[in-house]
Amino acid sequence: MSSMSGSRVVVTGATGNVGTSVVRLLSEDPDVASVRGLARRIPQWSPPKTEWAAVDVASEQAGLAEQFADADAVIHLAWAFQPTHDPATTWRTNVLGSIRVFEAVAAAGVPVLVHASSVGAYSPGPKDRAVDESWPTHGWPDAAYTREKAYLERALDTFERDHPDIRVVRMRPGFLFKAESASEQRRIFGGRFLPGPLARPELLPFLPDVPGLRVQTLHSDDGARAYLLALRREVRGAFNLAAEPPLDAEVLGELLGARPVRLPRTAVRSAIAAAWNLRLLPASPHLFDAVLRLPLMDCTRAHTELGWRPLRTATEAIEEFLLGFQRGAGAETAPMQGHKVG
């Protein structure tokens, strides 16, 4: 698909944070003939050249091979973060659903598969230097999200061995943010007890500084551009995606005008665990454990082989997200629906 001219692209998980950015970029690309967005619920949003189909990849009756018929590429983004208290449910969607997507790609004879992996697939690694795509991808076994992402890396290893004619690309981005994702991410990670208006810097007396809490982020639109470049270039394999600088308490403290205060990891984890056990907080303490262990990623391969560089810094992405958070920003899709801010 190096020319991409007249290409037909199917996107699973097309109505979420990254999916909406990917679909918009594809719909604006003159080389793309058509986009088929698959999601559990068809949105009101109607970008050019785009048709929608209501499909749940977790269902054995999803009919994915029919949806992929005549496609030149499938971009697989479908993912469920909740319920964190029921990992068997997320396993059905994320792992079994993804394997159905892979099998349907092969059955339909689709020549290109671009899969959304994650920094979360990586084994624990360093925070003082960056690792490339050869770092082990065994995840952190105690967190469902990282366990599922790592499992799918093994599934794709087998898929690539069995289908060498299919070009497989694995994107491993850091945490993805944009203004329109604010309400969705609030629901996924913060829950109903984290109101948007409280995300104002002047209301933060201090910022928790937890050992190991240093992560990489990027703007969702920048991540989406990497997916488009993967269709244009005859590349295979994994690509790390992140913007500079890595975010820690010092960087966020400067951004928010808040004073970093060092807190013990155990104290913060205990507070998260208590809120999660009481179902006051959707994000689990297991995910917190995983985040503290994520390595920093070297994105040289994406720069050189994809020709990709983020247009926004990590701090710019976070600033936009926080503004959207305060305003209850969203989009015209069910996962991205905004909320009223009083």
N, C-alpha and C positions, 0 to 999 in steps of 0.2 A: 504493500500500500504506500510505497514511497511517493507516488504521484498523488494519491488520494482523490483524483478527479472522478467525480460521479459516485463516490463511495457511499455505502449504506451502513450506518452504525447503529447498533443497539446498545442501550445503556440500562443496566439493572440498578435499582436504587436511585432512580433518576430524579426523585423529588426531595432528596435530602441535602445536606450542607454542600458536599462536593458535587453531588449529582446535578443540582440546579446550575452550578457554575459550568460543569462540563457540557450540559445540554445547551446552555446559552451560547457558549463558544462554538460548539458544533453547528448550531443553527445559524450563526453569523458567518461561518466559513464558506466561501464560494465553491470550494472543492467538494463539499459534502452535499450529496444529493438528497439524503433523507436521514432523519433521526427517529428511532423508535424508543420511547421512554417506557420502561416497565416499572410499575410501582403497585403497592397494594391498593392504593386509592388514586383514581384519576384526578388530576388537579384542574383548577380553573385556568391556570396559566397556559397560554397558547403561543409559544415561540414559533418563528417561521420554520417550515419544512419538518415540523415535528408532529408525530402521532403518538398517542398514548394507548397502553393496554394495561388493564388491571391484572396483575400477576403477583402471586405470593410464592417466592422461591422455596419456602418451607413446605409447600404442598406437593405431594407426590403427583397430583393431577395438574401441575402448573402448565404443561404443554410447552416447555421451553424450546424444544427442537423446532416446533412450528413457528415460535416467535423469532427464532434465529435464522429461519430459512432465507436464503439469498443475501444474508448480511456479509459485509466485507470485514467487519470487526465487531467484537463484543467487549464493552467496557463494564467490568463487574464491580459495582459499588455497593450492592445491597448488604445491609448489616443492621442487626438489632443490638442495642446496648442494654436494653432492659427486658425482662426483670432480673436484676442482679441477685435477687434472692432465689431465683429458679434457674440455675445454669443449664439444666436440661432443655429448657425452652430456647435459650439463646443458642445452644449447641445445634438444635434442630434447624434453626434459621441460618446461622452463620456457617456452620461446618457442613451439615448435610445439604443445606440449600446451595452452598457454594459448589459442592461436589456434583450436585444435579446440574448446575450451570456448566461446569467443566465438561461433563458427559454430553450435555446437549450441544455444546460448541463442536465437539468431535462428531456427534451424530449428524449435525447439520452441515458439516464440512466448512465451518467458518475458518478462514486462514489466520486470523489474528485474535488473540485473547489478551486483554490488559486487565490485570487483577489488582485490586486495592489491598495490598498488604499494609504494613505499618512499622514504625519504629518499635512498636510493642511486640513484634515478632522476635526481636533480638534478645539473646541471652544477656544477663547482667554484664555491664561493661563500664569503662572508665568515664569520669566526668571532667578529667583534666586534659584529654586529648580526644581526637575524633577517629572513629573506626570506619573502614570502608565496607562494601557489600559482602565481603568474605567473612565478616564476623558471624559466629554461630547464631542460628535462628531457632533456639529452643524455648524462647519466651521465659516468663516467670510462671512456674507451674501452679501457683496458688490463686492466680487471678484468671477468671473466665476469659476476659478479653484477650490477654496475652497468650493464654493456652490455646485459644481458638485460632488466633493469627498464626501461631507457630505450627499448629497441626496442619493448616492449609498450605504452609510452605512445603511440608513433606508430601502432601497430596499433589501439589504441583510438580514436585520432583518426579513422582511416578508418572504423572500426566505427560510431562515433557519427554520422558523416556519412551512412553508408549505411542506418542504422537509427534514425532520429530518434524513432521511437515507443518505443524501449527506453530506460529511465532508467538511465544508467550513472554509477556513483560510483566514484571512485578514492581509496583510502586510502593516504596516504603517512606511515606511522609512522616514528619513530626505532627504535632497537634495543629489542626486546621481551624482557622477562625475567619469570619467576616461579619459585618454588621447584621446581615439578614439571618445569620445562624444563632443569634444571641438568645432568642426565646426558646428555640429547640434545645440548645445546649444547657440553658438554665433548667429546663425540665429534666433532661437526661442526668445531669450531674449535681445540680443544686437543689432541685425539688421546689415545692410550692412555698417553702418557708424562706426562700432567698429572693426577696423582692428586688426588682430592677433598680428602683430609685436609691437603694442602699449602696449601689456600686459607684458612689461618688467619692473621689479621692479625699475630699474634705471631711468625710465621715469615717475615715480609716485612721484611728489613733496610732496604730503601728502595723507592720507587716510581718507575719510569722516567717522566720528564717530557719528552715529545717535542714539539717545536714543531708546532702544528697539531692535536694530539691533544685535541680538545674536541668531545664528541658529546652527542646527546640520546637519552634512553631513556624508557621507560614500562613499567608493569606490563602483562603480557599480558591480564589481565582488564579493565583500563581500555581497551586497544585493542579488545577484543571488544565492550565496551559501545558504542563508536562504530559498529561494524558494525550492531548492533541499532538504534541511533538512525537510521542511514541507511535502514533499512527503514521506520521509522515516519514519517519526514519526507519530503516531496516535494522532495528536493534532488538536484542533479546536480553532476558535476564532481569536483574534487580537494579533499581535506582533509588538512592537516598535522596530525599527532598526536604530541605529546610532553609530558612532564612537566618540571617545574622541580626543581632547577636543571640547567643543562647540566653534564656531567661532564668534569672535567679533572683533572690530577694534584693540584691543590690541594684540590679537593673530595674526591677519593678518598683523598688522604693523611689528611685529617681523619677520614673515615669509617673507615679501616683503621688509623689510628694509625701511619702509615708516613711517612717523610720523603721528599718529592719530590726527586729528583736529576735535573738537566737532562742529557739525553743527546742527542748529534747524531742527527738523523733518519737519516742514512746508516748509522750504526753499528747502530741498531736494525733498519733494513731489511735490512742484510747478514746479521744473525743470523737473522731470520725467513726470508730467502731460502735460507740454508744449510740450515736445518731442513726447509723445504718441499722443497727439491731432494733431500734425503736421505729424504723421505717420513716424517719424524719429526713434522711439524706439518701438519695438514690446511689451516689458513688460509694463503692465499698472500700473498706480498709485494705482489702487484698489488692485493689487497683492502686491505692496509695503506695503500698509496698512495692509494686511493680514499677511505678513511676520513679521512685527513688533509686532504682537500680538500672534504669535505661541508659545505654551508652549515648554519648554524643556522636553524631553521624558526620562523616566526610562526604560532601556532595560533588566531589570532583568529577565522577563519572557522568552525572547528569549535566554538568557544565560542558564537558568535552564531547560526549557522544550524543546527547540530546540537543545540545545548544541551548540549554535551559538555565536561566537565572531569574530569581524572584524579582519582581518589579517593586515590591514593598519590603521594608525591613520587618523583622519580628515585632519590634515595638510599634510600628505603624499598624500592623495587623491587630495587635492587642488594643491599641487606642481606638480603632474603628469598632472593634467588637464591644468594648466597654461603653462606647457611645450608643451602640445599638441596644446593649443590655439595659441602659438607663431608660431608653425610649420604648422598650418592648418591641423592638424591630422583628420583622419576620418576612415571609414571602407567601405567594398564593399557592402553596402546597400544604397538604395535611401535616407532614412532619415539621415544616418550617413556619407554621402559623404563629403570628405574633400574639402578644397579649396587651391588654390595656394597662396603662400606667397612670395611676391617679396623681 
